[in-house]
Amino acid sequence: MKRLTILLCTASAALLLASCSAVRHCKAPELNLPETIAEGQADSTTIADMAWWSFYGDTTLCHLIRRTLDSNKEMLAAAANVERMRQLYRIDKAGRLPVVSGSAYAERETNDYYDKSFSNDPEIGVKASVSWELDLWGNLRWAKRQGGAEYLASVEEWRAMRMTLVAEVATAYFELMALDNELAIVRRTLETRREDVRQAKLRFDGGLTAETVYQQAQVEYATTAALIPDLERKIQIMENGISMLMGGYPGEEIPRRRLELDITMPDNLPVGIPSVLLQRRPDVRASEQKLRAATAGVGMAYADRFPRLDFSLTGGVEDGYFAHLFEAPFTYMAGNLSAPLFAFGRRQAKYRAALAAYDQSRLDYEQKVLEAFKETDDALVSYRSVRESAALKVALRDAASKYVELANIQYRGGNIGYIDVLDAQRRYLDAQISLSNAVRDEYLALVQLYKVLGGGWQMDEEIPRPEYPAREKKK
């Protein structure tokens, strides 16, 4: 008993020393995080804490996002990969436990050799065996850690894909609404151009103006009409893109609302603190889990250089005939110690390769953290910029509208030429489209900021339903 206690204590001490030695050459990541995410902002909360269905609010958009998360092929493939890694992790966990197996067999061997008497050797048996490897140096423990880290990395990658798909659907949705609004602006302008052509023809037929004015009006009408096919093409392509995200085929009409131009977005949004950003971003957490898996890989490669000890115990019954089978017990116990003697540097090279793989994962993790902060700062800068731009575009639209009104009055009074009226109308058209695009950019900047802060991967158990059916077939 005393010897057994000494043996166990010695094995435990060896295991502890081996665990410490295995990863002593693994350098910890150097992050040197800034004190705040953005200059002058040190919020305790972040907009990414909001569930995506609460953040966006638009029930139609929420329904499109939910359909995408339920049916997107890449999303389903990522979920299948999570299940695969979960099952592989179960294998790694079970590797530390004994293996119990059983067998029942019946065989009959006959021999009739030359100058020998005929022999008949039947054998019947029922046996059960237990085998177990003693984890002296942590091989199995490191394998379990590696499997667990790889499984958690797959979960975080699945969440990162959810986050990305939510942002992609929202981006396409707002771009689609902006294209609808631009098409509506062009069609309203086309009606104005049509009326201008009619008026110019009346003046020309009445001898009040030259033919040049009439031709100018026709040119402006044709130029405006030429914009419509391209916008309709872009709208159809955008609808097809959303259909594909939702796992559907082209041709489905995507429901959406009107783009509201008179919106007021907050100037500043809570973005959290650096540690919160790293906790919220699933892609960063996935990179961290891959680093942990690489650490375990180093431990496995280190432990693989030392002997392995396993035991096996087999018991059952064995006899030549059924009648006496259960009267012939059988037991067999064995221990096996295997150790590498001459591997010619293969195991050492394997360990060094694992260290290099760890360094690669560590640098990838450090790079991912840098990218997360860069993307966040870029998103904040973009959001502030588009907010200022949208305010200026509102003033530009109002001024262009007044310009058209005054130009028409002065043209009817004979103070300016028709070319000045056309110039005012062009500027007003451009100002309307610029404002529409500026509002679109505000929405897109908000979507991007929400994404880079780590928002959008939450599960959607309770989501507001759209007020009308989301699937409408084109007639």
Salt bridges, closest charged atoms under 4 A:
GLU30 OE2 - LYS27 NZ 3.10
ASP49 OD1 - ARG280 NH1 3.52
ASP58 OD1 - ARG257 NE 2.98
GLU83 OE2 - ARG86 NH2 3.01
GLU133 OE2 - ARG308 NE 3.79
GLU156 OE2 - ARG159 NH1 3.26
GLU156 OE1 - ARG285 NH2 2.68
GLU157 OE2 - LYS290 NZ 2.73
ASP180 OD2 - ARG256 NE 2.55
GLU191 OE2 - ARG194 NH1 2.52
GLU195 OE2 - ARG198 NH2 2.69
ASP205 OD2 - LYS201 NZ 2.87
GLU220 OE1 - ARG193 NE 3.94
GLU220 OE2 - ARG426 NH2 2.76
ASP230 OD1 - ARG233 NH2 2.57
ASP230 OD2 - LYS234 NZ 3.54
GLU232 OE2 - ARG187 NH2 2.87
GLU239 OE2 - ARG256 NH1 2.50
GLU239 OE1 - LYS474 NZ 3.43
GLU252 OE2 - ARG67 NH1 2.87
GLU252 OE1 - ARG471 NH1 3.93
GLU260 OE2 - ARG258 NH1 3.72
ASP267 OD1 - ARG387 NH2 2.83
ASP283 OD2 - ARG281 NH2 2.78
ASP283 OD2 - LYS368 NZ 3.90
GLU288 OE2 - ARG292 NH2 3.17
ASP304 OD1 - ARG308 NH2 3.41
ASP304 OD2 - ARG347 NH1 2.91
ASP304 OD2 - LYS350 NZ 3.57
GLU318 OE1 - LYS127 NZ 2.83
GLU327 OE1 - HIS324 ND1 3.52
ASP359 OD1 - ARG362 NH2 3.52
GLU366 OE2 - ARG362 NH1 3.40
GLU371 OE1 - LYS368 NZ 3.67
GLU375 OE1 - ARG281 NH2 2.91
ASP378 OD2 - LYS374 NZ 2.62
ASP398 OD1 - ARG397 NH2 3.27
ASP423 OD2 - ARG427 NE 3.11
ASP441 OD1 - ARG440 NH2 3.06
GLU442 OE2 - ARG387 NH1 2.97
ASP460 OD2 - ARG66 NE 3.91
ASP460 OD1 - ARG162 NH2 3.89
